[in-house]
Amino acid sequence: MTKHVTPLLDQDSAFLSSAAVAAALAGVSIETLNSRCFCISLDPRALRQALESTLGQPGLFELVQQRCPYLFAAHPVFLAPAHLQRMAQVVRAVESVIALPAYREEVLARSPAIARHEPGGAKGVFFGYDFHVTEGAFGLIEINSNAGGAMLNAALARAQHACCPAIEQLLPPALRAETLETGIIAMFQREWALSGRQRPLRSIAIVDEAPQQQYLYPEFLLFQQLFQRHGLQAVIADPGELSLRDGRLWHGELAIDLVYNRLTDFALAAPANATLRQAYLEHATLLTPHPQAHALHADKRNLALLCDARQLQALGVPQATQELLLAAIPHTEVVTPANAERLWRERKRLFFKPSAGFGSRAAYRGDKLTQRVWQEIRAGDYVAQALVLPGQRVMSREAPALKFDVRDYAYDGVVQWVAARLYQGQTTNFRTPGGGFAPVYPGPLPPAPVL
């Protein structure tokens, strides 16, 4: 770092006091850190230990290397503390609008019928608020209702290495990863308490379609081990392995108290999910996140509502909250026959996403559109969002910069963790050499004014 970030630090700066180095860093911009600081690195030996020894999953490091080699980026992303604070404010603002009866009535009226089913008290775990943030731009680009990666980021936090005193001060201690894991357990226990059930939470099923074939299967193993370390029986299951009898959901001979839902069939409409759907409707298990959580938070059409001044006013949103949301959410509108010609003309400054999309699938930058894809967008259920360029992180002097977005993991309006995802291409993909999840560190504060 001492040779790469700023001329204020010379070759001998590693021997300066931490205070002296920190003082020099105080004048370094966030973009300079993201383009020229290479001294915090992912330590593969520490990552192996975090995945296998600390978290108790022998062989998981090799599984990650084989299954998803571009899951973890080598360097962190730096963000200004003010941006981190603003993201937390936006999360709270969105949650305050979602809590309004008028908002819920409007959104649920156009949602699948199952979204109007009372979910039994559960709020929904692991909302992901995704932002594009640079020194000159800021935008909440989408909200996800079953955001993956939290346990992977806990492991990643344990595997960072800094090679100079100033940057080492920015490294969060490993205890923060333990705090995140403790918070995850508390979140699931809170979901159980909100359901009103009197007996203790004893069992959890982590459910996804063909889970062992999922790209993030290693994370399912980490969740299973975390739950077991805290005295909970935990299984990883395909929905077809579940059965319903005696008013309870079962996996073999294990009665399932709570389902941690990783399915992307958000309305549980597929025939393969019929048992889980019935169990949810009959309150035979607690499902989180659930169809209502997706409808209220993650349907992309909601962004069009949340950035519409007229609709916010009609919903009774306080003026300060309106101003915050209008400044933070890029203009978004539903693609309709009435506006299609205008959106095609304006496509170069727009991004198009399916309303019920996930994982960046079938999402397109407007300047990359072909006529064939545009016809699919017109015929489909899409939104058009004003383009906010992502940040960039240079990973080495020899390689081109990677793009990044920033994800706030949140529960009940509170940010639990912040992570970046580095990539090349139109959207995040975990297929980019050198890319993947990266920790986010608050950059140094600007220098204090001289009095």
Secondary structure as UniProt FT lines:
FT   TURN            2..4
FT   TURN            7..8
FT   TURN            11..12
FT   HELIX           13..15
FT   HELIX           18..25
FT   TURN            26..27
FT   HELIX           30..36
FT   STRAND          40..42
FT   HELIX           44..48
FT   HELIX           49..54
FT   TURN            58..59
FT   HELIX           60..67
FT   TURN            69..70
FT   STRAND          77..79
FT   HELIX           81..98
FT   HELIX           101..109
FT   HELIX           113..116
FT   TURN            120..121
FT   STRAND          127..133
FT   STRAND          138..144
FT   HELIX           150..157
FT   TURN            158..159
FT   STRAND          160..162
FT   HELIX           165..168
FT   TURN            169..170
FT   HELIX           175..194
FT   TURN            195..196
FT   STRAND          203..207
FT   HELIX           211..213
FT   TURN            215..216
FT   HELIX           217..229
FT   TURN            230..231
FT   STRAND          233..237
FT   HELIX           239..241
FT   STRAND          242..245
FT   TURN            246..247
FT   STRAND          248..251
FT   TURN            252..253
FT   STRAND          254..256
FT   STRAND          258..261
FT   TURN            266..267
FT   HELIX           271..273
FT   HELIX           274..281
FT   TURN            282..283
FT   STRAND          286..288
FT   HELIX           291..293
FT   HELIX           294..298
FT   HELIX           301..306
FT   HELIX           309..315
FT   HELIX           319..328
FT   STRAND          332..334
FT   TURN            337..339
FT   HELIX           340..345
FT   HELIX           347..349
FT   STRAND          350..354
FT   TURN            355..356
FT   TURN            359..362
FT   STRAND          364..365
FT   HELIX           366..368
FT   HELIX           371..379
FT   STRAND          382..386
FT   STRAND          391..393
FT   STRAND          402..411
FT   TURN            412..413
FT   STRAND          414..423
FT   TURN            433..434
FT   STRAND          436..442
//
